[in-house]
């Protein structure tokens, strides 16, 4: 027999009533020179109908109390090692047990507590409590109980007022933390606020691993919860605790509570259920009891369509559960549909694998296997129920499952007794004997209890010293799932079994196995019914238009690239420099390709794919724009560089490296900015909720490419590109009248102007339209299309047209008259690139000689022209100059000693206009003079062979000064077909 000390104490109490004594302010009883700590167990052994009540393990709880008292009496540390220090009666205090049935009634429990705590009388009997209070040992050391918070509250007020600590293993109302009312109340279970923490963590909280199991509890993500609770202290406190926990742990979670009396009739139940159905919530938590009332509630829920649908999920507090397991349900019945896939959240007294818990389970099984111990336990059971009838405890005690499982309250009661005993013994052993005999004061004992800590059967015992409530982080919680029991079910009848699916320990849930929902699978149901959502995806037709425009840009870009490659040796392409043409087509190709990711949204790709598309859009647009624009900018910049230096009579040589620098610099800024953006704050596709319904469900959404610092990076890219675009536009405007081959400067200015106009107008419009997906998409696509097409057409179409026209050969060579010829001064071919100022003696001598011959030629031509003017019949009367006066001819004869000759390539526009001053009849001479009679001759003329006319030979059209469309490179010699085999001379002689 394991409980032999308790049996001995009971025998002594029965035989030695006169030797029992007690003193005020001492909660120990003196029995035959022994200090006895008496532990009355006040708990429901029957329900109001008189039937045995063991749904929470009341009977196993009594056995756990007896086992703990035995361990304290003998110093057995097999479960709690600290108890071993009491071996050999080191404590000097013995522990005894008694049991009282509250029958789930507050009034009965209050009467019992009043009698138990009455110090004025003692009743000792050899039998158990017969309902007439003939087994009362006063005073109690600590009262164990009660079960329901509604019962514990009034009883703990009385016990506190009379100076007796009271410890409950299962009362969880937060109201019991109020020390002004419940002075000496403590509990080995967390309160409902603490129980609400794992509930909210299970429904809404994140995923956390725990223990030795590497599996993690999957996230349910519930944001809407309806709580139905019994309108009493327990139910009200629990419901309030859930709301508080939701506010602290999940501020966005909505919790609606619905109270009901457990005595409500069917009509009242239906009204409450109808209100819950109107909420449209899909998750429900029931704080309900007893089992018969729960059946009524669930039947009404099935009828209202909020249970048994496969879409709704019901969970319950630990007050529900025993009425579901092992019960026969007809297949397809309302209750079978309602209870399938439900669950119970409860505090656990321990789990297999915890050494202390396993030892407790083994100790209870040994008691159940010992007939002597079972007989002693039966002697402790109350004889009568609340109706005054003898209780048939055999329905529980003779069942095969009796003491085979610890039940709900046994671990908490075992730890309550151990904490009581260790606290009392510590006070007794630390008592100063010089201060007199030891007296166990209720206040001192309570303080010692709530300040104790040890590893108990239910985990680490750690109290809040101010409230007496167990710290929830030291407790275990489990979620039990009710599923079909295939071994007990048939084709017509179903039985449910419980399986533990999740465990909450150390503040985190750990998954043991998947939870099976009402639908029969483990897929987590939605917390609200589905609703139609307008997601504002790009319409198929509009997407088709955008991709068509994209295709057109790609085709033209590739087509012009191929044309450039094929015509690479043609004069018009060589003059335009193919490398710049390739850069332009590559840039427009990249910008056009940006329409493809712009057309992708979660309607056609995954959210990850849409995010990758968002990242690529700024890369394609920025790199394509900077490449295209920098090519145009470079061509314009080179023209102005040449012309400005030519006007200043300076020599400058613009190399490919010089013109590549601004292009590389601009592209590098864009690439660095985009790389930093992508690295630290990548753009991703995010769903923006535009409208919601009353439940906060989205009814209209749209997907946008967003990042936290998008504005900063867009500003850097915008300032860089648009700022440079403004500078290029100014330079293009200044170069608009420079007469270069095919008038390309004017086309470049038009292209840059279009880009600038589109950017300045289109970007603000796109920002304004950003809230409208369709408008924003169309505007951005239109901007890209207009920019790309305008650049391609303005740059390539004139070249294609020019390449289709035959070139006209023009007179080359020097000035001639009457068989004599003056050849233009030329430089070696190796020195013909760029603008050069002649300063060598040989070049100066050549210029002086040519100046002398030019002076004689112009003087002779002037005399002949004068005779023609004086004699209308001269020269056959066939020609007469109409635009040259005698004064202008005479003026051309003035040559001073200060004459200087300068030759340079690529004249400016004014010089070119002077060189083209000969009219269609070929007789005009335009001369430029200055105040110092220094004449700059920009048109060197000669007399034609037929009639003495003066034909102007310039180097704009007649001499074909090729500046390579942008006025930079002078082609000395074109090695093309025989028809285009002309030498280009970039020298213009200017006489001063």
KAHUDA-V640330 format. One record per residue. RES is the residue in one small letter. PHI is phi in degrees with one decimal (NA if undefined). NEAR is the number of other ideal C-beta (glycine too) atoms within 10 Angstrom. Layout:
# KAHUDA-V640330
RES_PHI_NEAR ; RES_PHI_NEAR
This chain:
# KAHUDA-V640330
x_NA_14 ; x_-84.8_18 ; x_-97.8_24 ; x_-66.0_14 ; x_-67.0_19 ; x_-67.1_25 ; x_-64.1_17 ; x_-63.2_13 ; x_-63.1_20 ; x_-63.0_22 ; x_-64.9_11 ; x_-65.1_19 ; x_-63.2_24 ; x_-71.4_13 ; x_-96.0_12 ; x_-128.1_12 ; x_-58.7_14 ; x_-64.5_7 ; x_-85.3_13 ; x_-85.6_17 ; x_-145.1_10 ; x_-149.8_17 ; x_-126.7_13 ; x_-59.2_8 ; x_59.5_13 ; x_-130.8_20 ; x_-89.8_25 ; x_-99.1_23 ; x_-101.9_23 ; x_-94.5_15 ; x_-131.1_22 ; x_50.3_11 ; x_66.2_6 ; x_-104.8_15 ; x_-92.4_20 ; x_-114.0_20 ; x_-102.3_25 ; x_-93.0_26 ; x_-122.3_26 ; x_-76.5_29 ; x_-106.0_26 ; x_-105.9_26 ; x_-153.7_31 ; x_-80.2_26 ; x_-94.4_24 ; x_-136.0_25 ; x_-94.1_18 ; x_-57.8_15 ; x_-83.1_12 ; x_95.7_17 ; x_-79.3_12 ; x_-58.2_21 ; x_-121.6_25 ; x_-137.0_22 ; x_-66.0_20 ; x_-108.5_23 ; x_85.7_24 ; x_-60.2_28 ; x_-67.9_25 ; x_-65.1_27 ; x_-63.3_31 ; x_-63.9_24 ; x_-64.6_28 ; x_-65.9_31 ; x_-63.2_29 ; x_-63.1_30 ; x_-66.1_27 ; x_-64.9_31 ; x_-62.9_26 ; x_-61.2_23 ; x_-64.6_25 ; x_-68.0_26 ; x_-68.2_23 ; x_-105.7_17 ; x_71.2_16 ; x_-85.8_18 ; x_-100.7_15 ; x_-67.9_14 ; x_-106.1_24 ; x_-114.3_25 ; x_-57.5_12 ; x_-62.6_17 ; x_-69.0_23 ; x_-60.9_14 ; x_-69.6_15 ; x_-93.6_22 ; x_-61.0_12 ; x_75.2_8 ; x_56.5_12 ; x_-63.0_13 ; x_-74.1_24 ; x_83.6_15 ; x_-124.3_23 ; x_-106.9_23 ; x_-126.3_27 ; x_-128.8_24 ; x_-132.8_24 ; x_-144.0_23 ; x_-128.9_26 ; x_-136.9_29 ; x_-99.2_27 ; x_-86.3_29 ; x_54.9_23 ; x_61.5_22 ; x_-113.7_19 ; x_-66.2_18 ; x_-66.8_12 ; x_-63.2_19 ; x_-63.9_27 ; x_-63.5_17 ; x_-59.5_15 ; x_-65.3_24 ; x_-66.3_28 ; x_-60.9_13 ; x_-70.3_15 ; x_-63.0_24 ; x_-91.9_22 ; x_-82.3_14 ; x_-82.5_16 ; x_-83.6_5 ; x_-145.9_9 ; x_-136.2_16 ; x_-128.1_14 ; x_-125.9_19 ; x_-137.0_16 ; x_-76.8_11 ; x_-104.4_12 ; x_-78.3_19 ; x_-60.6_22 ; x_-98.7_13 ; x_87.5_20 ; x_-109.4_11 ; x_61.8_16 ; x_-92.4_12 ; x_-124.6_24 ; x_-134.6_20 ; x_-115.4_23 ; x_-115.7_20 ; x_-86.4_23 ; x_-76.3_26 ; x_-80.0_26 ; x_-145.6_29 ; x_-94.6_28 ; x_-103.7_29 ; x_139.9_32 ; x_-98.7_30 ; x_-87.9_25 ; x_-72.9_28 ; x_-63.4_26 ; x_-63.9_21 ; x_-88.0_29 ; x_-65.9_31 ; x_-59.2_23 ; x_-67.0_18 ; x_-69.1_28 ; x_-73.7_30 ; x_-64.7_17 ; x_-64.3_17 ; x_-62.7_27 ; x_-67.4_22 ; x_-63.5_12 ; x_-94.7_18 ; x_85.5_20 ; x_-119.6_25 ; x_-66.8_29 ; x_-134.4_32 ; x_-122.5_29 ; x_-105.6_32 ; x_-90.9_31 ; x_-148.4_28 ; x_-72.7_28 ; x_-120.9_27 ; x_-63.3_27 ; x_-62.7_23 ; x_-62.8_18 ; x_-70.6_26 ; x_-78.0_18 ; x_-76.7_13 ; x_-72.7_13 ; x_-69.2_6 ; x_-107.7_15 ; x_-113.6_23 ; x_-61.1_21 ; x_-115.3_25 ; x_-93.8_28 ; x_-140.7_25 ; x_-152.3_26 ; x_-93.8_32 ; x_-130.2_29 ; x_-64.9_24 ; x_-78.0_24 ; x_-64.7_29 ; x_-61.4_21 ; x_-69.8_23 ; x_-69.7_25 ; x_-68.1_30 ; x_-60.9_23 ; x_-64.6_28 ; x_-63.0_26 ; x_-66.7_23 ; x_-64.2_23 ; x_-70.6_21 ; x_-78.9_26 ; x_-122.0_23 ; x_-73.2_22 ; x_-81.7_11 ; x_-104.2_13 ; x_-140.7_14 ; x_-89.3_14 ; x_-158.9_18 ; x_61.1_14 ; x_-93.4_7 ; x_-83.0_11 ; x_-83.0_8 ; x_-71.0_12 ; x_-125.2_15 ; x_-79.0_24 ; x_-69.3_14 ; x_-81.8_14 ; x_-85.8_18 ; x_67.6_12 ; x_-84.2_23 ; x_-113.0_20 ; x_-135.9_21 ; x_-137.3_27 ; x_-105.0_23 ; x_-114.8_27 ; x_-108.2_25 ; x_-138.1_24 ; x_-72.0_26 ; x_-80.2_15 ; x_-144.7_21 ; x_-60.1_21 ; x_-64.4_27 ; x_-65.2_29 ; x_-62.9_21 ; x_-65.7_26 ; x_-65.2_28 ; x_-61.8_23 ; x_-65.6_19 ; x_-62.1_23 ; x_-64.7_27 ; x_-65.0_17 ; x_-64.3_17 ; x_-63.3_24 ; x_-64.5_22 ; x_-64.0_12 ; x_-80.6_12 ; x_-93.3_16 ; x_-140.7_18 ; x_-57.0_7 ; x_-86.0_8 ; x_-83.0_20 ; x_-102.0_17 ; x_-123.4_23 ; x_-113.7_14 ; x_-111.4_18 ; x_-135.9_18 ; x_-94.5_16 ; x_-157.1_21 ; x_-82.2_14 ; x_-75.7_18 ; x_-105.6_9 ; x_-65.7_18 ; x_-85.2_9 ; x_-61.7_10 ; x_-64.8_8 ; x_-65.0_13 ; x_-61.3_20 ; x_-63.2_18 ; x_-64.7_14 ; x_-65.6_19 ; x_-62.8_26 ; x_-62.7_13 ; x_-64.5_14 ; x_-66.7_20 ; x_-66.0_18 ; x_-65.6_10 ; x_-68.5_17 ; x_66.9_17 ; x_-73.4_23 ; x_-114.8_19 ; x_-120.1_21 ; x_-134.7_23 ; x_-125.2_25 ; x_-107.2_25 ; x_-108.3_25 ; x_-133.1_22 ; x_-171.3_23 ; x_-77.9_19 ; x_-61.7_16 ; x_-64.2_11 ; x_-68.9_19 ; x_-61.8_22 ; x_-60.4_18 ; x_-63.1_17 ; x_-63.6_23 ; x_-70.3_26 ; x_-64.0_21 ; x_-64.7_24 ; x_-66.4_27 ; x_-64.5_20 ; x_-64.1_16 ; x_-86.5_16 ; x_80.7_12 ; x_-118.1_24 ; x_-151.7_27 ; x_70.3_24 ; x_-95.5_16 ; x_86.2_14 ; x_-113.9_16 ; x_-100.1_24 ; x_-124.3_26 ; x_-115.9_25 ; x_-122.1_22 ; x_-132.2_25 ; x_-76.9_25 ; x_-72.8_23 ; x_-77.9_26 ; x_-117.9_27 ; x_149.7_21 ; x_-66.0_19 ; x_-80.5_17 ; x_-104.0_25 ; x_-73.5_16 ; x_72.6_13 ; x_-102.0_17 ; x_-84.2_13 ; x_-122.8_20 ; x_-68.5_11 ; x_-59.5_12 ; x_86.8_10 ; x_-71.6_15 ; x_-55.5_18 ; x_-71.0_20 ; x_-63.5_20 ; x_-68.9_21 ; x_-73.0_27 ; x_-83.9_27 ; x_-63.9_23 ; x_73.9_25 ; x_-86.8_25 ; x_-154.6_27 ; x_-127.1_21 ; x_-100.6_21 ; x_-151.1_23 ; x_-73.0_27 ; x_-106.1_23 ; x_-78.2_33 ; x_150.9_24 ; x_-135.2_17 ; x_-55.7_8 ; x_109.4_9 ; x_-83.4_20 ; x_-55.4_13 ; x_-66.1_23 ; x_-66.4_23 ; x_-61.2_15 ; x_-67.1_16 ; x_-66.3_27 ; x_-58.4_20 ; x_-65.0_11 ; x_-63.6_24 ; x_-67.5_24 ; x_-65.2_14 ; x_-64.6_13 ; x_-64.8_23 ; x_-68.9_20 ; x_-89.0_11 ; x_-100.7_16 ; x_-65.9_9 ; x_-65.8_13 ; x_-66.6_24 ; x_-63.3_18 ; x_-65.6_13 ; x_-64.5_21 ; x_-63.3_27 ; x_-63.1_15 ; x_-69.2_14 ; x_-84.3_21 ; x_-70.6_19 ; x_-61.4_24 ; x_-79.4_16 ; x_-117.3_18 ; x_-92.9_22 ; x_-68.0_20 ; x_-89.2_13 ; x_81.8_9 ; x_-95.5_12 ; x_-70.9_13 ; x_-80.9_23 ; x_-89.1_14 ; x_-70.2_18 ; x_-62.2_11 ; x_-57.2_12 ; x_-101.8_19 ; x_-71.3_19 ; x_-100.4_11 ; x_-77.4_12 ; x_-66.9_6 ; x_-87.6_12 ; x_-64.0_20 ; x_67.5_26 ; x_-82.9_14 ; x_-127.1_14 ; x_-72.1_26 ; x_75.6_23 ; x_-80.4_25 ; x_-93.7_31 ; x_-56.9_31 ; x_-61.7_32 ; x_-68.9_30 ; x_-71.1_36 ; x_-58.7_34 ; x_-68.4_31 ; x_-63.5_31 ; x_-66.9_28 ; x_-63.2_25 ; x_-64.5_26 ; x_-63.8_27 ; x_-67.5_28 ; x_-62.4_23 ; x_-65.5_22 ; x_-64.6_27 ; x_-67.2_23 ; x_-62.9_16 ; x_-66.3_19 ; x_-66.7_18 ; x_-70.1_14 ; x_-93.8_9 ; x_-72.1_15 ; x_-82.8_7 ; x_-63.9_7 ; x_-70.5_5 ; x_-84.9_8 ; x_110.0_8 ; x_-68.9_10 ; x_-76.9_18 ; x_-127.8_17 ; x_-88.7_22 ; x_-79.8_13 ; x_-59.8_23 ; x_-66.0_13 ; x_-64.3_16 ; x_-63.9_22 ; x_-61.5_24 ; x_-62.0_17 ; x_-68.4_20 ; x_-66.3_25 ; x_-73.3_23 ; x_-102.2_12 ; x_-89.7_18 ; x_-149.7_15 ; x_-166.9_16 ; x_-88.7_17 ; x_-99.7_28 ; x_-70.7_28 ; x_-101.3_31 ; x_112.3_25 ; x_-72.3_17 ; x_-88.6_24 ; x_-142.8_17 ; x_-95.2_21 ; x_-81.9_16 ; x_-63.8_13 ; x_-88.7_9 ; x_-107.9_19 ; x_79.6_26 ; x_-92.7_24 ; x_-68.0_27 ; x_-66.1_15 ; x_-62.1_21 ; x_-69.9_14 ; x_-94.2_21 ; x_-104.3_24 ; x_-111.0_21 ; x_-129.3_23 ; x_-133.6_23 ; x_-112.8_23 ; x_-104.2_23 ; x_-110.6_23 ; x_-96.4_22 ; x_-130.5_17 ; x_-59.9_17 ; x_-100.3_15 ; x_-63.0_10 ; x_-74.2_7 ; x_-109.5_14 ; x_-96.8_16 ; x_-126.1_10 ; x_-70.0_6 ; x_-115.2_9 ; x_-127.8_14 ; x_-121.7_23 ; x_-117.5_18 ; x_-104.1_23 ; x_-122.4_17 ; x_-101.0_18 ; x_-136.5_16 ; x_-79.4_15 ; x_-105.9_20 ; x_-141.4_23 ; x_-129.0_21 ; x_-105.1_26 ; x_-145.3_20 ; x_55.8_13 ; x_80.6_13 ; x_-145.8_18 ; x_-84.6_26 ; x_-127.7_20 ; x_-82.0_18 ; x_-100.2_19 ; x_-160.8_12 ; x_-63.9_14 ; x_-84.6_23 ; x_-95.3_19 ; x_-89.3_21 ; x_-61.4_20 ; x_-73.3_15 ; x_94.6_12 ; x_-124.9_12 ; x_-100.5_14 ; x_-76.4_9 ; x_-68.6_15 ; x_-70.0_19 ; x_-70.9_14 ; x_-89.3_22 ; x_-141.4_19 ; x_-64.5_12 ; x_-65.4_8 ; x_-133.5_12 ; x_-71.3_6 ; x_-123.4_14 ; x_-85.5_12 ; x_-91.6_15 ; x_55.0_19 ; x_-71.7_16 ; x_-65.1_21 ; x_-60.3_13 ; x_-59.3_10 ; x_-63.2_8 ; x_-67.0_16 ; x_-62.4_20 ; x_-64.1_12 ; x_-63.4_16 ; x_-61.5_22 ; x_-69.3_15 ; x_-65.1_13 ; x_-62.6_19 ; x_-60.6_22 ; x_-61.3_13 ; x_-64.2_14 ; x_-62.9_24 ; x_-63.0_17 ; x_-62.6_12 ; x_-65.2_19 ; x_-62.1_26 ; x_-67.5_12 ; x_-61.6_13 ; x_-68.1_23 ; x_-64.9_19 ; x_-63.7_11 ; x_-61.2_17 ; x_-61.3_21 ; x_-65.7_12 ; x_-68.2_10 ; x_-99.1_18 ; x_-60.7_12 ; x_-94.7_13 ; x_-68.7_19 ; x_-57.7_20 ; x_-67.3_19 ; x_-78.9_21 ; x_-63.1_18 ; x_-64.1_21 ; x_-85.0_25 ; x_63.4_21 ; x_-56.4_16 ; x_-58.1_13 ; x_-71.1_22 ; x_-65.8_22 ; x_-63.2_17 ; x_-61.6_19 ; x_-63.3_27 ; x_-68.1_27 ; x_-64.5_17 ; x_-62.6_25 ; x_-67.3_28 ; x_-63.1_23 ; x_-63.9_22 ; x_-62.3_26 ; x_-64.6_27 ; x_-65.6_20 ; x_-63.4_26 ; x_-66.9_26 ; x_-64.1_17 ; x_-65.1_22 ; x_-65.1_25 ; x_-87.4_19 ; x_-95.7_22 ; x_-141.6_25 ; x_-59.9_17 ; x_-73.7_14 ; x_-122.9_14 ; x_-134.3_15 ; x_-71.0_11 ; x_-65.7_14 ; x_-68.1_11 ; x_-64.4_15 ; x_-64.8_21 ; x_-67.3_19 ; x_-64.4_17 ; x_-64.3_21 ; x_-61.8_23 ; x_-65.5_18 ; x_-75.6_17 ; x_-60.1_19 ; x_-63.1_23 ; x_-63.4_19 ; x_-66.3_20 ; x_-67.0_25 ; x_-66.7_26 ; x_-66.6_19 ; x_-64.4_24 ; x_-64.9_26 ; x_-66.0_25 ; x_-67.1_23 ; x_-64.1_27 ; x_-67.0_26 ; x_-65.7_27 ; x_-64.2_25 ; x_-66.1_26 ; x_-61.9_24 ; x_-64.9_24 ; x_-62.8_26 ; x_-66.9_29 ; x_-63.4_23 ; x_-66.3_24 ; x_-58.2_27 ; x_-66.0_18 ; x_-60.3_19 ; x_-64.1_30 ; x_-68.8_23 ; x_-65.6_13 ; x_-73.1_18 ; x_-65.4_21 ; x_-64.6_13 ; x_-94.0_9 ; x_52.7_11 ; x_-113.1_12 ; x_-90.8_14 ; x_-144.2_14 ; x_-121.3_12 ; x_-95.8_20 ; x_-89.9_10 ; x_-57.3_12 ; x_-65.7_8 ; x_-62.6_15 ; x_-79.6_22 ; x_-78.3_13 ; x_-58.2_11 ; x_-63.0_16 ; x_-64.4_19 ; x_-65.6_11 ; x_-63.0_13 ; x_-66.2_20 ; x_-65.8_18 ; x_-66.1_11 ; x_-60.5_17 ; x_-63.0_23 ; x_-67.0_14 ; x_-63.7_11 ; x_-60.5_19 ; x_-66.7_19 ; x_-66.0_11 ; x_-63.4_13 ; x_-59.1_23 ; x_-66.2_16 ; x_-75.8_8 ; x_-99.9_11 ; x_-152.9_14 ; x_-64.1_12 ; x_-73.6_22 ; x_-140.4_16 ; x_-83.3_22 ; x_-124.0_15 ; x_-87.1_15 ; x_-104.0_13 ; x_-84.9_13 ; x_-97.7_14 ; x_-141.8_11 ; x_-132.8_13 ; x_-92.8_11 ; x_-66.3_6 ; x_-91.3_15 ; x_84.2_12 ; x_-72.7_18 ; x_-71.3_16 ; x_-110.4_13 ; x_-147.1_14 ; x_-137.3_17 ; x_-151.9_19 ; x_-104.9_22 ; x_-128.3_18 ; x_-84.4_19 ; x_-136.2_12 ; x_-151.0_20 ; x_-63.9_8 ; x_-115.4_11 ; x_-58.5_15 ; x_-59.8_9 ; x_-65.1_13 ; x_-69.9_20 ; x_-64.8_16 ; x_-65.1_11 ; x_-62.7_17 ; x_-64.7_20 ; x_-66.1_13 ; x_-63.4_10 ; x_-63.8_17 ; x_-77.9_21 ; x_-71.7_16 ; x_-62.0_10 ; x_-65.8_18 ; x_-64.1_20 ; x_-63.7_14 ; x_-62.1_14 ; x_-65.3_26 ; x_-64.5_21 ; x_-63.4_14 ; x_-66.8_21 ; x_-64.6_26 ; x_-65.6_14 ; x_-66.2_16 ; x_-97.6_25 ; x_-65.6_17 ; x_-102.5_15 ; x_-72.7_23 ; x_-85.8_20 ; x_-113.2_25 ; x_-55.7_21 ; x_64.3_16 ; x_50.2_14 ; x_-67.3_25 ; x_-58.8_29 ; x_-65.5_18 ; x_-67.0_22 ; x_-62.6_27 ; x_-62.3_23 ; x_-65.6_17 ; x_-63.3_25 ; x_-65.4_25 ; x_-62.8_18 ; x_-65.0_17 ; x_-58.6_25 ; x_-62.8_17 ; x_-63.8_14 ; x_-64.0_17 ; x_-65.8_18 ; x_-67.2_12 ; x_-93.9_11 ; x_-74.3_17 ; x_-62.8_16 ; x_-60.3_10 ; x_-64.7_15 ; x_-65.7_17 ; x_-66.2_11 ; x_-63.7_12 ; x_-88.9_16 ; x_-64.4_14 ; x_-77.4_13 ; x_-108.4_13 ; x_-58.2_19 ; x_-65.7_13 ; x_-65.5_15 ; x_-62.6_20 ; x_-61.3_22 ; x_-64.0_17 ; x_-65.3_19 ; x_-64.5_22 ; x_-63.2_23 ; x_-63.7_17 ; x_-60.9_20 ; x_-61.4_27 ; x_-64.7_20 ; x_-63.3_16 ; x_-61.5_27 ; x_-66.6_31 ; x_-67.0_17 ; x_-63.8_18 ; x_-64.6_27 ; x_-61.9_22 ; x_-68.5_16 ; x_-70.0_20 ; x_-88.9_26 ; x_-98.4_22 ; x_-59.5_12 ; x_-60.4_18 ; x_-69.6_24 ; x_-63.1_13 ; x_-63.8_11 ; x_-67.0_17 ; x_-68.6_15 ; x_-86.2_8 ; x_-96.6_8 ; x_-72.8_7 ; x_-81.9_14 ; x_-99.6_7 ; x_-70.1_11 ; x_-122.4_11 ; x_-63.5_10 ; x_-116.7_14 ; x_106.1_13 ; x_-92.3_16 ; x_-81.1_21 ; x_-138.8_17 ; x_-158.3_18 ; x_54.8_9 ; x_87.6_6 ; x_-95.2_11 ; x_-140.2_12 ; x_-112.0_19 ; x_-88.4_11 ; x_-62.1_19 ; x_-67.7_17 ; x_-131.7_17 ; x_-111.7_18 ; x_-60.8_7 ; x_-58.8_10 ; x_-70.0_7 ; x_-110.8_10 ; x_-90.1_20 ; x_-91.5_18 ; x_90.7_20 ; x_-99.6_23 ; x_-131.2_20 ; x_-105.3_11 ; x_-77.4_19 ; x_-136.1_9 ; x_-76.4_9 ; x_-58.9_7 ; x_-64.8_8 ; x_-64.4_17 ; x_-66.6_13 ; x_-64.5_10 ; x_-60.3_18 ; x_-64.8_21 ; x_-63.7_13 ; x_-65.7_13 ; x_-65.3_20 ; x_-65.9_18 ; x_-64.0_12 ; x_-63.7_15 ; x_-64.5_22 ; x_-63.2_16 ; x_-65.6_13 ; x_-62.8_20 ; x_-67.2_22 ; x_-64.7_13 ; x_-65.1_13 ; x_-64.4_21 ; x_-66.6_19 ; x_-63.1_11 ; x_-63.3_15 ; x_-67.6_20 ; x_-66.0_13 ; x_-65.8_11 ; x_-65.0_20 ; x_-70.0_15 ; x_-77.7_9 ; x_-121.5_10 ; x_-62.4_9 ; x_-88.9_8 ; x_-64.6_15 ; x_60.8_16 ; x_81.3_7 ; x_60.1_10 ; x_-89.1_9 ; x_-132.5_17 ; x_-148.5_12 ; x_-64.2_19 ; x_-111.5_9 ; x_-123.8_13 ; x_-115.1_18 ; x_-92.5_10 ; x_-61.5_12 ; x_-64.6_8 ; x_-66.9_15 ; x_-69.9_21 ; x_-60.0_11 ; x_-63.7_15 ; x_-72.8_21 ; x_-82.8_12 ; x_-82.5_12 ; x_-133.5_18 ; x_-97.9_10 ; x_-72.4_4 ; x_-87.9_9 ; x_-60.7_16 ; x_-134.7_14 ; x_-117.0_20 ; x_-131.2_17 ; x_-118.4_21 ; x_-151.8_24 ; x_-96.8_26 ; x_63.2_27 ; x_-68.3_28 ; x_-81.3_17 ; x_-65.2_16 ; x_-65.1_12 ; x_-62.5_25 ; x_-64.4_21 ; x_-63.6_17 ; x_-65.1_19 ; x_-71.9_25 ; x_-98.0_17 ; x_-78.7_16 ; x_-75.9_21 ; x_-79.7_12 ; x_-61.8_6 ; x_-81.4_12 ; x_73.7_16 ; x_-123.8_23 ; x_-86.5_20 ; x_-128.8_23 ; x_-106.6_19 ; x_-124.6_19 ; x_-120.5_15 ; x_-124.5_14 ; x_-130.1_9 ; x_-63.7_5 ; x_-92.9_9 ; x_59.4_12 ; x_-91.3_16 ; x_-104.5_19 ; x_-103.2_15 ; x_-90.4_23 ; x_-96.1_25 ; x_-134.4_24 ; x_-94.8_23 ; x_-113.3_26 ; x_-141.6_22 ; x_-98.5_19 ; x_-75.8_15 ; x_-75.9_12 ; x_-87.2_10 ; x_-140.7_13 ; x_83.0_18 ; x_-70.0_21 ; x_-95.5_24 ; x_-107.0_17 ; x_-79.1_21 ; x_-115.4_21 ; x_-114.4_23 ; x_-122.0_24 ; x_-94.5_20 ; x_-103.5_13 ; x_-66.8_17 ; x_-96.6_22 ; x_50.6_22 ; x_-76.4_26 ; x_-98.0_23 ; x_-99.7_26 ; x_69.6_22 ; x_68.1_28 ; x_-104.3_29 ; x_76.3_30 ; x_-102.1_26 ; x_-103.3_24 ; x_-98.9_20 ; x_-85.7_22 ; x_-75.9_18 ; x_-155.5_12 ; x_-104.1_18 ; x_-93.6_8 ; x_-119.6_14 ; x_-68.2_10 ; x_-61.4_5 ; x_-70.3_9 ; x_-109.5_14 ; x_-88.1_11 ; x_-115.1_18 ; x_-91.1_13 ; x_-102.9_19 ; x_-105.9_24 ; x_-99.8_26 ; x_-110.5_20 ; x_-121.1_25 ; x_-89.5_21 ; x_-121.3_20 ; x_-98.6_21 ; x_-114.1_17
